[in-house]
Amino acid sequence: MVHSQTEQQWLNEFTVPLKSLLGFEGVIRKGFQRGILFGFEDYLELVDCTGRISRDDKRGAIDEKALPILERLNIGPGQWCERATRFEATYQDYRQSPRRRAA
């Protein structure tokens, strides 16, 4: 999907300033917590379950028979974090106009 959007130049102006994401701590500790109190795997499961819920005010839902999202994408949690946090740097070449890429 990203590839087709870049071909159509929909992502060319991806200039929104990015903020660092909080890390996933996964456990409650004494003192100040600096991250999200979810393990990353638990968070992905929560997002996947949320996507499978069918509601009248939602356009659709993930089919209950569908594999979890990262299995469907054939990537691991580490790869997902890398791509999600470094999206602009990873896909920087696609941000250039077709003429500049050809040069």
Backbone hydrogen bonds, N-H to C=O, Kabsch-Sander energy under -0.5 kcal/mol:
donor,donor_aa,acceptor,acceptor_aa,energy
5,Q,1,M,-2.2
6,T,2,V,-2.4
7,E,3,H,-2.2
8,Q,4,S,-1.5
9,Q,6,T,-1.3
10,W,5,Q,-2.6
11,L,5,Q,-0.6
12,N,9,Q,-0.7
14,F,11,L,-1.1
15,T,13,E,-1.9
25,E,23,G,-0.7
25,E,36,I,-2.7
26,G,36,I,-1.2
26,G,38,F,-0.8
36,I,23,G,-3.2
38,F,36,I,-1.4
43,Y,39,G,-2.4
44,L,40,F,-2.4
45,E,41,E,-2.1
46,L,42,D,-2.3
47,V,43,Y,-2.5
48,D,44,L,-2.6
49,C,45,E,-2.7
50,T,46,L,-2.5
51,G,47,V,-2.1
52,R,48,D,-1.1
52,R,49,C,-0.5
53,I,49,C,-0.6
53,I,50,T,-1.0
58,K,55,R,-1.3
62,I,51,G,-2.8
66,A,63,D,-1.9
71,E,68,P,-0.7
72,R,68,P,-2.1
73,L,69,I,-2.2
74,N,70,L,-0.8
75,I,70,L,-2.2
80,W,76,G,-2.3
81,C,77,P,-2.5
82,E,78,G,-2.3
83,R,79,Q,-2.6
84,A,80,W,-2.8
85,T,81,C,-2.5
86,R,82,E,-1.6
87,F,84,A,-0.6
90,T,86,R,-3.0
91,Y,87,F,-2.5
92,Q,89,A,-0.9
94,Y,91,Y,-0.8
95,R,91,Y,-0.6
95,R,92,Q,-1.4
96,Q,92,Q,-0.6
96,Q,93,D,-0.8
101,R,97,S,-2.1
102,A,98,P,-1.8
103,A,99,R,-1.2
